[in-house]
Amino acid sequence: MRRFLILTSFVAGLATALLYRHDMKRTKARLKRMGTVATTSFGPIDFAELGDGKPVLVLHGTGGGYDQGLDMTAALTDEGFRLIAPSRFGYLRTALPADYSAAAQADAYAELLDRLGVERCAVIGISAGAWPALHFAVRYPKRCSAVVLLVPATDLPRKVRILGGVLTRLFACDFLGWAAVRLSDVFPALRGMMVGTPARVVRRASPKEKRRIRSILFDSLPAHARLDGIRIDIAQCSPDSACALADVACPVLAISTEDDAFETAGRAREVAAAVPDGTVVIYSSGGHALVNRYSQALRETAIFLKRERP
């Protein structure tokens, strides 16, 4: 019996090691294939582009990178948009400058757009990308045609900050981060916690939505390459990072769900009410990952971005 247990443990350990190596190799190859590094005065900025048409700057959420930004918005390419998705400060190969404030991030994106020859664009801020998106609108009003905020995390509840502290320790080790993502395949409650969505919503998700959620979670790997960015986001998702919302000259659309564990529905309402031209859309369910609301949210986004504006 003892020999059987030892053999079983060895086989399980070997299988885990091989699966981990396979996933990491595939993830690193995907990132190398997709990303491009631009040189700016803020240091290197890792970014990727997708689609053709009207340019849209996509700012990802916590734990992501340009890969998460594109995964969350890729369907917009079918609507005639060119997505420009940088990895924010501290994520992947993007630098971590001394000034990593939301305002500095906005300045870095303006410089990246200069490098790409983009004079004017819309901006989508996902979760923790909300403040940098709004700062861009305030600091570059002639360059920003519209802002869309998807589940805007402009202020994190205390319980989420505690969870964020746990995640930073977890993501300090690539293997632990990978193990959490893999275990979420088996435990809907863990998957729901990681994407800020009730477990019952995750369980009832369509097969297509489950694949999307899984893809978002894998976008958090390799963990160590995103750790600095996660730490910045936990510190900056607060009113201390705010800009003068009354100075946002372009239209703003804020989208969220009532059951978002990160409580972004209230934040979406606050921003939409504070800007001169704000619209808010709140779904009754879907959580922070917009589960089973994703297609609807992107339709709302596409319609909003296609409106003719001076």
Stockholm file with secondary structure:
# STOCKHOLM 1.0

chainA/1-310         MRRFLILTSFVAGLATALLYRHDMKRTKARLKRMGTVATTSFGPIDFAELGDGKPVLVLHGTGGGYDQGLDMTAALTDEGFRLIAPSRFGYLRTALPADYSAAAQADAYAELLDRLGVERCAVIGISAGAWPALHFAVRYPKRCSAVVLLVPATDLPRKVRILGGVLTRLFACDFLGWAAVRLSDVFPALRGMMVGTPARVVRRASPKEKRRIRSILFDSLPAHARLDGIRIDIAQCSPDSACALADVACPVLAISTEDDAFETAGRAREVAAAVPDGTVVIYSSGGHALVNRYSQALRETAIFLKRERP
#=GR chainA/1-310 SS CHHHHHHHHHHHHHHHHHHHHHHHHHHHHHHHHHCEEEEETTEEEEEEEECSSEEEEEECCTTCCHHHHHHHHGGGGGGTEEEEEECCTTSTTSCCCSCCCHHHHHHHHHHHHHHHTCCCEEEEEEGGGHHHHHHHHHHCTTTEEEEEEESCCSSCCHHHHHHHHHHHHHTTSHHHHHHHHHHTTTCHHHHHHHTTCCHHHHHTCCHHHHHHHHHHHHTTCSGGGGHHHHHHHHHHSSGGGCCCGGGCCSCEEEEEETTCTTCHHHHHHHHHHHSTTEEEEEESSCTTTTTTTHHHHHHHHHHHHHSCCC
#=GC SS_cons         CHHHHHHHHHHHHHHHHHHHHHHHHHHHHHHHHHCEEEEETTEEEEEEEECSSEEEEEECCTTCCHHHHHHHHGGGGGGTEEEEEECCTTSTTSCCCSCCCHHHHHHHHHHHHHHHTCCCEEEEEEGGGHHHHHHHHHHCTTTEEEEEEESCCSSCCHHHHHHHHHHHHHTTSHHHHHHHHHHTTTCHHHHHHHTTCCHHHHHTCCHHHHHHHHHHHHTTCSGGGGHHHHHHHHHHSSGGGCCCGGGCCSCEEEEEETTCTTCHHHHHHHHHHHSTTEEEEEESSCTTTTTTTHHHHHHHHHHHHHSCCC
//
